[in-house]
Amino acid sequence: MLKKLFSTLFILFSLLLWAVPVQAATIPSGYNIWTLQTTTDTHKVWTVKFNMPADSNSLNNTNLYITDDNNKVVNTTLTTSGTSVQIKPSAAFIAGNRYWIFITGNITFVNGKLHLTQPLAIPFIVTVPNSEITSVSDSYSSLITSLTVTTSPEVYSVKINQTYMLYQGNNTYTLGMTALKQGSKVTISAYDSNGKSLQSQTYIVN
């Protein structure tokens, strides 16, 4: 019976899924990366639902936590109700930034007899409402820095400085740039299909 329960253990996430592949600077080995989530709520309370109640002593900020895109842990509080766990930020998320929810394999069930079969990393972006450029994030390296920009559907192309970004689908653009340092400033510009500038903003590499 336990073997059957172990094989069917799963998680439901209380959000519409967007089929956008993403990567973070550092994801622990063995984690399954879910598709990107979006929200405009800077105080978003996230809900994770298991298919059975988790052991209360395994639900803590070590086994279920949020980081920003630079692996800095965000202060949160956890509230449990039946098979659901709510993750509430202690302070507002920053609009335009990307974050990660980590659900580790140390969460247990049935008094420690079962473990979560697959640890999960769930990325989400807090988008800027009423903006053509809804979010900007980067993955910094001294060799090459990858920048990701998401936009409204009205945007046809995006440039960083004078270089066009590559369209990846789902209103997402990416570009790898060399010679950038942490603290470097770049200009991001969004255009419509006629080449008309819709929005321009400065971004500082993290």
N, C-alpha and C positions, 0 to 999 in steps of 0.2 A: 504493500500500500504506500509506504514512504517513498519507494522508488518511483511509483507512478506520480505521486505528488511532486517529487523533485523534477521530473521530466516535464511537468506541465506548468511549473512556476513561471509567471510572467508579470509584466508591468503594463499598466495602461496610463497614458499621460493625458491630462485634461486640456489638450490643445489641438487645434487644426494643424496637421502636419504639412510642411512645405518641403517639396523635394529638391532641396538645395544642398549639395555636398559641401562640407566645410572642414577645415582643419585648424587646430590650435597649435600654439608654440610648443606646449608640453602636455601630452596626454599620457597617463600611466599605461604601462604595457598591459595588454589583455582587455582593454576597455572597448566596448562596442559604441561607436559614435553614431548618435541618432541624427536625424535631419533637423535642419535649422528651424527654430521657432521665432515668432516675432510678437511684440506687444508694444503698445504706445503708453502703457501704464508704468510710470516710474516707481510705483509702490506695489507692483504686481505680486500677489501671493500665489505661489505655484503649488499645485496639488499632484502628488504621486499616489497612485492607487495600485496596491498589490491584490492578488487574488486570494489572499488569506491574511489575517492579522500578523504583523511582524512582532517579534519579541521586543518588548518595550525597552529592555536594557541595551538593545543593539541599535536603537534609533537615537543617534546623537550627531553633533556637528563634526564628528570625525568620519562617520560612515555615510552621511548625507549632508552635502554642503555645496556652496556656490563660490566660484572664483570669477574674477574679471579675466580679460583676455591676456593679462600679464601674470596670471597665476596667483594674484593676491586674493586671499580669502575674504569674502564678504560676510559681515556679521549678520546672522539670521537666528530666528527662533523657530522651533519645530512644534507643531500641534498635531496630536494623533486622534483620530476618530474612526474606530473600527478598522477597516482595511486601508484607510486613506491617511496620508501625512501631508500637512500643509507646511510650506517653507515661506516664512515671512521675513523680508529684509528689515534690518533695524534702521536703515536710512535709505533714502531714495536711490534707485539706480540712476546712472547718468544717461540721459537720452543720447542716442547715436552710438553707444558703446555695445560691445558684445560681451556676454557672460556665459558661464558654463555651470550646469548642475551636475554634480558627481554623485552617483549612487554606487557605493562600493560593494564588493562581495562579502563584506563582514556583517551585513544585515542578515539576521537569522529568523527562523520560523520554527514552530512546534518545539519550543523550549530548547532551541539550539540544535535540533536534529537535522534541520535543513538550512542551507545557505542559498543566497541569491546565485543562480547559476551563471549569470553574465553581468559583470559590473558595467555600468552605463555612464557615458558622458553626453549630456544633452545641451547643445549650444542654443542661446537665444540672443536676439538683438532687441534693444529698446529703441524703436524707431522714432524719428522726429515727426510729429503730425503736421500736416499742411506745409510740407517741405518737399522739394523735388529730390534733394539728396537726403535720404532718410537715415543713413548710417555710414560710418567710416571706421574701419579697424585695420590694424597692421600686425604682422608677425615679424619682429625685428631680428636681423642677423647682421653681423659686421660685414658679411660677404654680399648678401642680397636681402632686401626687405620686401615682403609681399604685402601689398595693400589691397583691401577689399572695400568696394563701395556698393551700397544698395540704393536704389532710386525709386521714384514713382514710375508708373507705366508710361507717363508722358515723355520720359527721357529717351532719346534715340542714341546718344553717344556721350561718353565721358572722357575728359582729359585730366591727367595729372601733370601740372606745369604745361608743357606743350606736346606731351605724348599721349596718344589714344590708349585707353584701357581696353582689355579684351572682354567681350561680352560672354558670360557663362550661362545665360538663361535666367529666368525668374527675376528679372530686373537687377541682376548682380554683375558687377564688373571687377576684374582683377588685373593687377600689374605688378611685376617684380622690378625693383629698382636697386641699382648699386650706388655706392658712395654716399648713402644716407647715414646719418648718425642719430642717436636718440636725442630728441630736441630739435631736429631739423624740421623746417617748415616747408610744406608743399601746397600748391594751389590746385584745388579740385574744381573743375568746371563741367556743368551739365548742359547739353544742347538738345534741341528738338530736331525733327527730321529735316528741317530747312536750314539747320546750322545756326539757329537763333539761340543765343545764350539764355538759359532759364535760371541758372543759379551758379554762383561761384563762392567758394569758401576756403579758408586757410585751415590746414590740418597739421598738427604737431605730432611727429613720430614718437611713439612711446618707448 
